Amino acid sequence: MEYKLKSISPESVDAALSKVELYRFLNEPEEAESICQDVLAVDPGHQLALRMLGLAITDQFTGSSSDRYSEVETIFQQLTDRYEKLYYTGLLHERRAKAQLHAGRPPHTLMVLLEEAMRCYSEAEKIRPTGNDEAILRWNRCVRLIHGHAESDWHREMEMFEMGDTTP
């Protein structure tokens, strides 16, 4: 038996994308990713499929070096709407920082990722559609994350470093 991928019909794209949402809600991002790849094989520039593919991959982030950060960045750069490109790139950086935080990386080392996410959100906020405050909500989450984790841990780590930093 030959194992070859089969193509879905263009008419089934909407139904397939609704399944992507379902699989993401069920915490089955690999299945969601697979469906997005099937949609993109039929319609390579499909914007919703690109967004959902990037999100499905970020759902799989563990904070390890094997996480597919550059792949997601390439996917989000294919978005044609400038607001969405900025917003979703911000999500990439935020989710990367959170995954690394959960993996035990020192919070102060993640500041650059959170600051880049916030830069993206700030730029997205400037051009957001009327009534769309998603970038503001994400910005606020980053600020709360910094206040709740990074600042206190940063100060504690600096104190520990300075305590051990004596002249030879």
C-alpha positions in Angstrom: 0.0 0.0 0.0 1.3 3.4 -0.9 1.0 6.1 1.8 0.3 9.4 0.1 -1.5 12.5 1.3 -4.9 13.1 -0.2 -6.2 16.6 -1.1 -9.4 18.0 0.4 -11.9 19.7 -1.9 -11.9 23.5 -2.0 -15.6 23.3 -1.0 -14.7 21.7 2.3 -12.2 24.4 3.5 -14.7 26.2 5.8 -15.8 22.9 7.5 -12.2 21.9 7.8 -11.3 25.2 9.5 -14.1 24.8 12.0 -12.6 21.5 13.0 -9.3 23.3 13.6 -11.0 25.4 16.2 -12.5 22.3 17.8 -9.2 20.5 18.0 -7.5 23.5 19.5 -10.2 23.7 22.1 -9.7 20.0 22.8 -6.0 20.7 23.3 -5.0 18.6 20.2 -2.8 21.1 18.4 -1.2 18.4 16.2 -4.5 17.5 14.6 -5.3 21.2 14.2 -1.9 21.7 12.5 -2.5 18.8 10.1 -5.9 20.2 9.0 -4.4 23.6 8.4 -1.7 22.0 6.2 -4.4 20.3 4.2 -6.3 23.6 3.7 -3.1 25.4 2.7 -2.3 22.7 0.2 -5.5 23.6 -1.5 -5.4 27.4 -0.9 -1.8 28.4 0.0 -2.5 32.0 1.0 -5.6 31.3 3.0 -5.3 33.9 5.8 -7.4 32.1 8.5 -5.6 28.8 7.8 -2.2 30.6 8.2 -3.3 32.3 11.5 -4.6 29.0 12.9 -1.6 27.1 11.8 0.7 29.5 13.6 -1.4 29.3 16.7 -1.6 25.5 16.6 2.2 25.3 16.5 2.5 27.8 19.3 0.1 25.6 21.3 2.8 23.0 21.1 5.6 25.2 22.6 7.4 23.7 25.6 10.2 26.2 26.0 12.8 23.9 24.5 15.1 24.6 21.6 13.0 22.2 19.4 10.1 24.6 19.5 9.4 25.9 16.0 9.7 29.6 16.6 11.1 30.6 13.2 8.5 28.5 11.4 5.7 30.4 13.1 7.4 33.7 12.4 7.5 32.8 8.7 3.9 31.8 8.8 2.8 35.1 10.4 4.9 37.1 8.0 2.6 35.7 5.3 -0.4 37.5 6.7 -1.4 40.3 4.4 -3.1 42.6 6.9 -0.5 44.7 8.7 -2.5 44.7 12.0 -2.8 40.9 12.0 0.9 40.5 11.1 1.9 42.6 14.1 -0.7 41.2 16.5 0.1 37.5 15.8 3.8 38.2 15.8 3.3 39.7 19.3 1.5 36.5 20.3 4.4 34.4 19.0 6.9 36.3 21.2 4.5 36.2 24.2 3.8 32.5 23.9 7.5 31.8 23.5 8.2 33.7 26.7 5.5 31.9 28.6 6.6 28.5 27.4 10.2 29.2 28.5 9.0 30.6 31.8 7.1 27.3 32.4 10.1 25.4 31.4 12.1 27.0 34.2 14.1 29.7 32.4 14.9 32.6 34.7 12.2 35.3 34.2 14.7 38.1 33.6 16.1 36.3 30.5 12.6 36.5 29.0 12.2 40.2 29.2 13.5 40.7 25.6 10.7 38.4 24.3 8.0 40.2 26.4 9.3 43.6 25.3 9.2 42.5 21.6 5.7 41.2 22.1 4.7 44.5 23.6 6.3 46.5 20.8 4.3 44.5 18.3 1.1 45.0 20.3 1.8 48.7 20.6 2.2 49.0 16.8 -0.9 46.9 16.2 -2.9 49.1 18.6 -2.1 52.2 16.5 -3.7 50.7 13.4 -6.3 48.4 15.0 -9.9 48.3 13.7 -12.4 50.3 15.5 -13.7 48.5 18.6 -10.8 45.9 18.5 -8.9 46.1 21.8 -7.2 42.7 21.5 -3.7 44.3 21.3 -4.4 46.2 24.5 -5.6 43.1 26.3 -2.4 41.2 25.3 -0.2 44.3 26.2 -1.9 44.3 29.7 -1.3 40.6 30.1 2.4 41.0 29.3 2.6 43.9 31.9 1.0 41.7 34.5 3.3 38.9 33.7 6.3 41.2 34.1 5.0 42.6 37.4 4.0 39.2 38.8 7.1 37.2 37.9 9.9 38.9 36.2 10.4 42.0 38.4 10.5 40.2 41.7 12.6 37.3 40.3 14.9 39.7 38.5 15.6 41.6 41.8 16.2 38.4 43.7 18.5 37.0 41.0 20.5 40.2 40.9 20.9 40.2 44.7 22.1 36.6 44.6 24.6 37.5 41.8 25.8 40.5 43.7 26.2 38.5 47.0 28.5 36.1 45.2 30.3 38.8 43.2 33.4 39.5 45.3 36.9 40.4 44.2 39.2 37.4 43.6 
